[in-house]
């Protein structure tokens, strides 16, 4: 009778979700485009801003999630975002 050899290989377990990193954000009369550029870099995402988006933002946030900081900037300027993958399209409401 043939001998059956069973080899068990470890299966990589799915990585547990990591808690969202917190950020500190301080913008004082900062151009909204510059603020969104900073958030794009710190969040490792792509942000496309509509031509009619302008103005400055002022906010001071400590130990908030990236999402919270991102949506705070949008709310301050009456903006909205539609997302596809890692790209956010920013436009007026």
TORZA-543909 format. One record per residue: residue number from 1; x, y, z of N, C-alpha, C in turn. Coordinates in pm, 1 decimal, always signed. Last residue first. Layout:
BEGIN
@seq:NUM; n_xx:X; n_yy:Y; n_zz:Z; ca_xx:X; ca_yy:Y; ca_zz:Z; c_xx:X; c_yy:Y; c_zz:Z
...
//
This chain:
BEGIN
@seq:93; n_xx:-2063.9; n_yy:+7168.3; n_zz:-301.9; ca_xx:-2192.6; ca_yy:+7099.0; ca_zz:-284.2; c_xx:-2296.6; c_yy:+7153.4; c_zz:-376.0
@seq:92; n_xx:-1766.8; n_yy:+7164.0; n_zz:-504.3; ca_xx:-1866.1; ca_yy:+7234.7; ca_zz:-422.5; c_xx:-1993.1; c_yy:+7152.7; c_zz:-414.7
@seq:91; n_xx:-1533.4; n_yy:+6886.3; n_zz:-487.1; ca_xx:-1611.3; ca_yy:+6988.3; ca_zz:-557.0; c_xx:-1709.3; c_yy:+7053.5; c_zz:-460.9
@seq:90; n_xx:-1284.4; n_yy:+6646.0; n_zz:-535.5; ca_xx:-1337.4; ca_yy:+6749.2; ca_zz:-446.8; c_xx:-1411.3; c_yy:+6853.7; c_zz:-530.0
@seq:89; n_xx:-1236.1; n_yy:+6314.7; n_zz:-552.4; ca_xx:-1272.1; ca_yy:+6426.9; ca_zz:-639.0; c_xx:-1344.1; c_yy:+6528.5; c_zz:-551.3
@seq:88; n_xx:-982.4; n_yy:+6099.3; n_zz:-451.7; ca_xx:-1096.4; ca_yy:+6179.8; ca_zz:-407.2; c_xx:-1114.6; c_yy:+6296.1; c_zz:-503.0
@seq:87; n_xx:-858.1; n_yy:+5778.0; n_zz:-489.5; ca_xx:-869.0; ca_yy:+5910.9; ca_zz:-549.5; c_xx:-997.1; c_yy:+5978.4; c_zz:-503.3
@seq:86; n_xx:-835.5; n_yy:+5515.4; n_zz:-425.9; ca_xx:-761.2; ca_yy:+5610.2; ca_zz:-342.9; c_xx:-762.6; c_yy:+5751.1; c_zz:-401.5
@seq:85; n_xx:-1154.9; n_yy:+5431.8; n_zz:-524.0; ca_xx:-1024.6; ca_yy:+5378.1; ca_zz:-485.3; c_xx:-956.0; c_yy:+5475.0; c_zz:-391.9
@seq:84; n_xx:-1313.6; n_yy:+5718.0; n_zz:-543.2; ca_xx:-1300.9; ca_yy:+5595.9; ca_zz:-622.1; c_xx:-1161.3; c_yy:+5542.7; c_zz:-595.8
@seq:83; n_xx:-1533.5; n_yy:+5947.2; n_zz:-386.5; ca_xx:-1412.3; ca_yy:+5866.6; ca_zz:-384.5; c_xx:-1424.1; c_yy:+5747.1; c_zz:-476.6
@seq:82; n_xx:-1618.2; n_yy:+6283.1; n_zz:-370.1; ca_xx:-1658.5; ca_yy:+6150.5; ca_zz:-416.6; c_xx:-1529.8; c_yy:+6071.4; c_zz:-432.7
@seq:81; n_xx:-1680.0; n_yy:+6534.9; n_zz:-133.7; ca_xx:-1582.9; ca_yy:+6449.8; ca_zz:-202.9; c_xx:-1651.9; c_yy:+6323.6; c_zz:-249.5
@seq:80; n_xx:-1761.6; n_yy:+6882.6; n_zz:-94.4; ca_xx:-1792.5; ca_yy:+6740.8; ca_zz:-82.6; c_xx:-1689.5; c_yy:+6662.7; c_zz:-162.6
@seq:79; n_xx:-1758.0; n_yy:+7193.0; n_zz:+91.4; ca_xx:-1717.0; ca_yy:+7104.7; ca_zz:-18.0; c_xx:-1763.8; c_yy:+6962.8; c_zz:+8.0
@seq:78; n_xx:-1757.5; n_yy:+7411.5; n_zz:+262.9; ca_xx:-1881.2; ca_yy:+7373.2; ca_zz:+194.2; c_xx:-1853.0; c_yy:+7283.9; c_zz:+74.4
@seq:77; n_xx:-1529.1; n_yy:+7456.7; n_zz:+407.9; ca_xx:-1542.0; ca_yy:+7528.4; ca_zz:+280.3; c_xx:-1669.3; c_yy:+7491.6; c_zz:+204.0
@seq:76; n_xx:-1556.8; n_yy:+7295.6; n_zz:+628.6; ca_xx:-1529.5; ca_yy:+7437.7; ca_zz:+649.3; c_xx:-1550.8; c_yy:+7518.6; c_zz:+521.4
@seq:75; n_xx:-1582.3; n_yy:+7043.0; n_zz:+516.4; ca_xx:-1698.6; ca_yy:+7105.5; ca_zz:+579.1; c_xx:-1678.9; c_yy:+7255.7; c_zz:+594.3
@seq:74; n_xx:-1316.7; n_yy:+6992.2; n_zz:+430.8; ca_xx:-1425.9; ca_yy:+7000.1; ca_zz:+334.1; c_xx:-1545.9; c_yy:+7074.0; c_zz:+391.7
@seq:73; n_xx:-1185.5; n_yy:+6987.7; n_zz:+678.7; ca_xx:-1148.2; ca_yy:+7087.0; ca_zz:+577.4; c_xx:-1261.4; c_yy:+7102.8; c_zz:+476.9
@seq:72; n_xx:-1315.8; n_yy:+6766.9; n_zz:+790.5; ca_xx:-1324.8; ca_yy:+6897.1; ca_zz:+857.1; c_xx:-1288.8; c_yy:+7008.8; c_zz:+759.3
@seq:71; n_xx:-1238.2; n_yy:+6555.9; n_zz:+627.9; ca_xx:-1377.0; ca_yy:+6601.7; ca_zz:+619.0; c_xx:-1399.5; c_yy:+6733.1; c_zz:+692.8
@seq:70; n_xx:-964.5; n_yy:+6540.6; n_zz:+709.1; ca_xx:-1002.1; ca_yy:+6562.0; ca_zz:+569.3; c_xx:-1143.0; c_yy:+6620.1; c_zz:+559.6
@seq:69; n_xx:-984.8; n_yy:+6480.5; n_zz:+983.5; ca_xx:-918.1; ca_yy:+6603.4; ca_zz:+939.6; c_xx:-960.1; c_yy:+6639.3; c_zz:+796.9
@seq:68; n_xx:-1116.1; n_yy:+6232.3; n_zz:+966.3; ca_xx:-1177.7; ca_yy:+6342.6; ca_zz:+1039.0; c_xx:-1116.1; c_yy:+6476.4; c_zz:+997.6
@seq:67; n_xx:-929.5; n_yy:+6079.1; n_zz:+823.1; ca_xx:-1062.6; ca_yy:+6106.0; ca_zz:+767.1; c_xx:-1127.6; c_yy:+6226.7; c_zz:+834.3
@seq:66; n_xx:-720.4; n_yy:+6060.8; n_zz:+1007.2; ca_xx:-700.2; ca_yy:+6133.1; ca_zz:+880.6; c_xx:-834.0; c_yy:+6171.0; c_zz:+820.9
@seq:65; n_xx:-837.1; n_yy:+6118.9; n_zz:+1343.9; ca_xx:-806.9; ca_yy:+6031.6; ca_zz:+1230.4; c_xx:-788.1; c_yy:+6117.8; c_zz:+1105.8
@seq:64; n_xx:-660.7; n_yy:+6332.1; n_zz:+1574.3; ca_xx:-782.9; ca_yy:+6290.7; ca_zz:+1504.8; c_xx:-742.7; c_yy:+6197.0; c_zz:+1391.2
@seq:63; n_xx:-474.1; n_yy:+6479.6; n_zz:+1738.8; ca_xx:-501.6; ca_yy:+6337.0; ca_zz:+1755.6; c_xx:-638.1; c_yy:+6296.3; c_zz:+1700.4
@seq:62; n_xx:-610.2; n_yy:+6797.3; n_zz:+1696.1; ca_xx:-508.4; ca_yy:+6716.1; ca_zz:+1761.9; c_xx:-558.2; c_yy:+6573.3; c_zz:+1778.7
@seq:61; n_xx:-645.7; n_yy:+7079.7; n_zz:+1489.2; ca_xx:-695.8; ca_yy:+6948.2; ca_zz:+1528.5; c_xx:-581.8; c_yy:+6866.3; c_zz:+1587.1
@seq:60; n_xx:-746.0; n_yy:+7380.9; n_zz:+1392.1; ca_xx:-644.3; ca_yy:+7323.0; ca_zz:+1480.7; c_xx:-702.7; c_yy:+7191.8; c_zz:+1532.6
@seq:59; n_xx:-794.5; n_yy:+7582.9; n_zz:+1102.3; ca_xx:-837.7; ca_yy:+7482.8; ca_zz:+1198.4; c_xx:-718.7; c_yy:+7426.6; c_zz:+1272.1
@seq:58; n_xx:-887.8; n_yy:+7764.5; n_zz:+834.6; ca_xx:-821.9; ca_yy:+7777.7; ca_zz:+963.2; c_xx:-878.9; c_yy:+7670.7; c_zz:+1053.5
@seq:57; n_xx:-847.2; n_yy:+7812.3; n_zz:+484.3; ca_xx:-903.3; ca_yy:+7738.1; ca_zz:+597.4; c_xx:-819.8; c_yy:+7765.4; c_zz:+721.5
@seq:56; n_xx:-945.1; n_yy:+8008.1; n_zz:+198.1; ca_xx:-849.7; ca_yy:+7965.5; ca_zz:+299.5; c_xx:-923.4; c_yy:+7889.6; c_zz:+409.6
@seq:55; n_xx:-1023.3; n_yy:+7974.1; n_zz:-156.8; ca_xx:-1035.5; ca_yy:+8027.6; ca_zz:-22.1; c_xx:-928.8; c_yy:+7973.5; c_zz:+70.7
@seq:54; n_xx:-1190.5; n_yy:+7748.0; n_zz:-386.2; ca_xx:-1090.6; ca_yy:+7848.6; ca_zz:-349.6; c_xx:-1113.5; c_yy:+7892.5; c_zz:-205.9
@seq:53; n_xx:-1305.8; n_yy:+7568.2; n_zz:-656.8; ca_xx:-1273.0; ca_yy:+7557.9; ca_zz:-514.5; c_xx:-1162.8; c_yy:+7658.6; c_zz:-483.4
@seq:52; n_xx:-1348.2; n_yy:+7557.7; n_zz:-927.8; ca_xx:-1420.3; ca_yy:+7660.7; ca_zz:-853.0; c_xx:-1395.6; c_yy:+7654.7; c_zz:-701.5
@seq:51; n_xx:-1204.9; n_yy:+7337.2; n_zz:-1031.0; ca_xx:-1155.7; ca_yy:+7473.0; ca_zz:-1054.6; c_xx:-1222.2; c_yy:+7578.7; c_zz:-966.8
@seq:50; n_xx:-1175.2; n_yy:+7061.3; n_zz:-798.5; ca_xx:-1244.8; ca_yy:+7133.7; ca_zz:-905.1; c_xx:-1193.2; c_yy:+7277.5; c_zz:-913.5
@seq:49; n_xx:-902.4; n_yy:+6850.6; n_zz:-733.2; ca_xx:-984.8; ca_yy:+6961.7; ca_zz:-685.7; c_xx:-1044.1; c_yy:+7036.4; c_zz:-804.4
@seq:48; n_xx:-817.5; n_yy:+6532.9; n_zz:-637.5; ca_xx:-840.7; ca_yy:+6616.7; ca_zz:-755.4; c_xx:-939.7; c_yy:+6724.3; c_zz:-713.3
@seq:47; n_xx:-586.5; n_yy:+6346.3; n_zz:-464.1; ca_xx:-696.5; ca_yy:+6440.6; ca_zz:-451.3; c_xx:-699.6; c_yy:+6528.0; c_zz:-574.9
@seq:46; n_xx:-483.4; n_yy:+6030.7; n_zz:-356.8; ca_xx:-484.2; ca_yy:+6127.0; ca_zz:-465.8; c_xx:-606.5; c_yy:+6216.3; c_zz:-448.1
@seq:45; n_xx:-305.2; n_yy:+5945.5; n_zz:-53.8; ca_xx:-417.9; ca_yy:+5936.2; ca_zz:-145.6; c_xx:-399.3; c_yy:+6039.4; c_zz:-256.5
@seq:44; n_xx:-158.1; n_yy:+5949.2; n_zz:+188.4; ca_xx:-116.2; ca_yy:+5865.5; ca_zz:+75.8; c_xx:-232.7; c_yy:+5837.3; c_zz:-18.8
@seq:43; n_xx:-205.0; n_yy:+6128.9; n_zz:+382.9; ca_xx:-295.5; ca_yy:+6014.2; ca_zz:+376.2; c_xx:-261.7; c_yy:+5917.2; c_zz:+265.8
@seq:42; n_xx:-11.0; n_yy:+6320.4; n_zz:+337.9; ca_xx:-10.0; ca_yy:+6250.9; ca_zz:+466.8; c_xx:-100.6; c_yy:+6128.5; c_zz:+466.8
@seq:41; n_xx:-80.4; n_yy:+6404.4; n_zz:+75.7; ca_xx:+50.5; ca_yy:+6345.4; ca_zz:+104.4; c_xx:+48.9; c_yy:+6265.1; c_zz:+234.1
@seq:40; n_xx:-339.6; n_yy:+6502.1; n_zz:+116.8; ca_xx:-315.3; ca_yy:+6398.5; ca_zz:+15.3; c_xx:-183.8; c_yy:+6327.4; c_zz:+43.5
@seq:39; n_xx:-294.5; n_yy:+6700.5; n_zz:+307.1; ca_xx:-372.4; ca_yy:+6581.9; ca_zz:+344.5; c_xx:-352.8; c_yy:+6468.7; c_zz:+244.6
@seq:38; n_xx:-149.4; n_yy:+6883.2; n_zz:+148.7; ca_xx:-90.0; ca_yy:+6825.7; ca_zz:+269.0; c_xx:-162.2; c_yy:+6697.4; c_zz:+309.1
@seq:37; n_xx:-348.4; n_yy:+6943.5; n_zz:-38.3; ca_xx:-222.4; ca_yy:+6881.3; ca_zz:-82.4; c_xx:-152.2; c_yy:+6814.3; c_zz:+36.1
@seq:36; n_xx:-534.1; n_yy:+7070.4; n_zz:+124.7; ca_xx:-570.5; ca_yy:+6942.8; ca_zz:+62.4; c_xx:-447.1; c_yy:+6869.0; c_zz:+10.6
@seq:35; n_xx:-383.9; n_yy:+7299.3; n_zz:+187.9; ca_xx:-431.4; ca_yy:+7210.9; ca_zz:+294.3; c_xx:-465.9; c_yy:+7073.5; c_zz:+237.5
@seq:34; n_xx:-351.3; n_yy:+7411.9; n_zz:-65.9; ca_xx:-233.1; ca_yy:+7368.8; ca_zz:+9.3; c_xx:-272.9; c_yy:+7272.2; c_zz:+120.7
@seq:33; n_xx:-619.1; n_yy:+7469.8; n_zz:-124.4; ca_xx:-543.8; ca_yy:+7378.8; ca_zz:-211.6; c_xx:-419.7; c_yy:+7324.8; c_zz:-139.7
@seq:32; n_xx:-683.0; n_yy:+7657.6; n_zz:+70.6; ca_xx:-748.3; ca_yy:+7527.2; ca_zz:+74.9; c_xx:-676.2; c_yy:+7425.6; c_zz:-13.5
@seq:31; n_xx:-428.8; n_yy:+7837.6; n_zz:+232.1; ca_xx:-500.1; ca_yy:+7814.2; ca_zz:+107.3; c_xx:-557.1; c_yy:+7672.9; c_zz:+107.4
@seq:30; n_xx:-476.9; n_yy:+7912.5; n_zz:+571.9; ca_xx:-402.2; ca_yy:+7836.5; ca_zz:+471.9; c_xx:-487.5; c_yy:+7817.5; c_zz:+347.8
@seq:29; n_xx:-531.4; n_yy:+8034.0; n_zz:+820.6; ca_xx:-551.7; ca_yy:+8107.8; ca_zz:+695.3; c_xx:-468.8; c_yy:+8046.1; c_zz:+582.5
@seq:28; n_xx:-364.2; n_yy:+7786.2; n_zz:+959.6; ca_xx:-404.7; ca_yy:+7922.3; ca_zz:+993.2; c_xx:-410.2; c_yy:+8002.9; c_zz:+864.2
@seq:27; n_xx:-384.9; n_yy:+7456.6; n_zz:+1056.6; ca_xx:-391.1; ca_yy:+7545.0; ca_zz:+939.2; c_xx:-440.5; c_yy:+7681.4; c_zz:+985.8
@seq:26; n_xx:-266.6; n_yy:+7175.2; n_zz:+1184.2; ca_xx:-279.2; ca_yy:+7315.5; ca_zz:+1222.2; c_xx:-272.2; c_yy:+7400.0; c_zz:+1095.4
@seq:25; n_xx:-319.6; n_yy:+6852.2; n_zz:+1295.2; ca_xx:-326.9; ca_yy:+6943.0; ca_zz:+1180.8; c_xx:-347.3; c_yy:+7084.6; c_zz:+1233.2
@seq:24; n_xx:-210.7; n_yy:+6535.5; n_zz:+1371.7; ca_xx:-227.7; ca_yy:+6670.2; ca_zz:+1424.7; c_xx:-222.3; c_yy:+6763.5; c_zz:+1305.8
@seq:23; n_xx:-358.3; n_yy:+6210.8; n_zz:+1346.1; ca_xx:-277.8; ca_yy:+6320.8; ca_zz:+1293.1; c_xx:-305.7; c_yy:+6446.7; c_zz:+1373.3
@seq:22; n_xx:-346.1; n_yy:+5858.9; n_zz:+1402.8; ca_xx:-399.7; ca_yy:+5992.2; ca_zz:+1427.7; c_xx:-302.5; c_yy:+6096.7; c_zz:+1374.6
@seq:21; n_xx:-425.0; n_yy:+5570.1; n_zz:+1216.0; ca_xx:-325.8; ca_yy:+5658.1; ca_zz:+1276.6; c_xx:-390.0; c_yy:+5794.1; c_zz:+1299.7
@seq:20; n_xx:-666.7; n_yy:+5330.3; n_zz:+1290.0; ca_xx:-628.9; ca_yy:+5445.4; ca_zz:+1207.5; c_xx:-529.0; c_yy:+5531.3; c_zz:+1283.2
@seq:19; n_xx:-548.7; n_yy:+5006.8; n_zz:+1376.4; ca_xx:-625.7; ca_yy:+5126.3; ca_zz:+1408.9; c_xx:-575.4; c_yy:+5243.2; c_zz:+1325.9
@seq:18; n_xx:-538.5; n_yy:+4754.7; n_zz:+1126.9; ca_xx:-466.5; ca_yy:+4840.5; ca_zz:+1219.8; c_xx:-554.5; c_yy:+4960.2; c_zz:+1254.4
@seq:17; n_xx:-688.9; n_yy:+4439.8; n_zz:+1096.9; ca_xx:-690.3; ca_yy:+4582.7; ca_zz:+1063.2; c_xx:-618.2; c_yy:+4662.8; c_zz:+1170.6
@seq:16; n_xx:-469.5; n_yy:+4163.7; n_zz:+1074.3; ca_xx:-575.9; ca_yy:+4231.9; ca_zz:+1147.3; c_xx:-572.7; c_yy:+4379.3; c_zz:+1110.2
@seq:15; n_xx:-407.8; n_yy:+3984.8; n_zz:+781.9; ca_xx:-360.3; ca_yy:+4083.2; ca_zz:+878.7; c_xx:-479.2; c_yy:+4150.3; c_zz:+945.5
@seq:14; n_xx:-485.8; n_yy:+3647.2; n_zz:+759.3; ca_xx:-515.7; ca_yy:+3783.9; ca_zz:+715.0; c_xx:-471.5; c_yy:+3880.5; c_zz:+823.9
@seq:13; n_xx:-215.9; n_yy:+3419.2; n_zz:+779.1; ca_xx:-341.2; ca_yy:+3471.9; ca_zz:+831.6; c_xx:-361.5; c_yy:+3613.1; c_zz:+780.2
@seq:12; n_xx:-86.4; n_yy:+3194.4; n_zz:+559.0; ca_xx:-72.7; ca_yy:+3329.7; ca_zz:+612.3; c_xx:-209.2; c_yy:+3379.0; c_zz:+657.6
@seq:11; n_xx:-55.8; n_yy:+2870.6; n_zz:+660.1; ca_xx:-131.8; ca_yy:+2962.2; ca_zz:+574.6; c_xx:-122.1; c_yy:+3099.1; c_zz:+638.9
@seq:10; n_xx:+209.5; n_yy:+2641.0; n_zz:+661.2; ca_xx:+134.3; ca_yy:+2745.6; ca_zz:+730.9; c_xx:+65.6; c_yy:+2836.5; c_zz:+629.5
@seq:9; n_xx:+148.5; n_yy:+2321.8; n_zz:+526.5; ca_xx:+221.9; ca_yy:+2447.5; ca_zz:+518.1; c_xx:+142.3; c_yy:+2553.4; c_zz:+592.0
@seq:8; n_xx:+178.5; n_yy:+1988.7; n_zz:+573.1; ca_xx:+99.5; ca_yy:+2105.9; ca_zz:+609.8; c_xx:+188.2; c_yy:+2228.6; c_zz:+606.0
@seq:7; n_xx:+181.5; n_yy:+1713.4; n_zz:+377.3; ca_xx:+265.2; ca_yy:+1822.6; ca_zz:+425.8; c_xx:+174.4; c_yy:+1941.0; c_zz:+453.3
@seq:6; n_xx:+144.8; n_yy:+1378.4; n_zz:+385.2; ca_xx:+70.2; ca_yy:+1503.4; ca_zz:+390.4; c_xx:+160.8; c_yy:+1608.5; c_zz:+451.2
@seq:5; n_xx:+194.5; n_yy:+1100.9; n_zz:+203.0; ca_xx:+264.2; ca_yy:+1199.0; ca_zz:+284.7; c_xx:+187.7; c_yy:+1329.7; c_zz:+275.2
@seq:4; n_xx:+101.2; n_yy:+776.2; n_zz:+196.6; ca_xx:+56.8; ca_yy:+911.2; ca_zz:+163.1; c_xx:+124.8; c_yy:+1007.3; c_zz:+259.4
@seq:3; n_xx:+236.2; n_yy:+490.1; n_zz:+60.9; ca_xx:+236.5; ca_yy:+577.7; ca_zz:+178.3; c_xx:+199.2; c_yy:+717.8; c_zz:+132.4
@seq:2; n_xx:+63.2; n_yy:+223.0; n_zz:-91.5; ca_xx:+147.3; ca_yy:+342.9; ca_zz:-99.0; c_xx:+130.5; c_yy:+427.8; c_zz:+26.3
@seq:1; n_xx:+85.0; n_yy:-116.2; n_zz:+0.0; ca_xx:+0.0; ca_yy:+0.0; ca_zz:+0.0; c_xx:+90.3; c_yy:+123.5; c_zz:+0.0
//
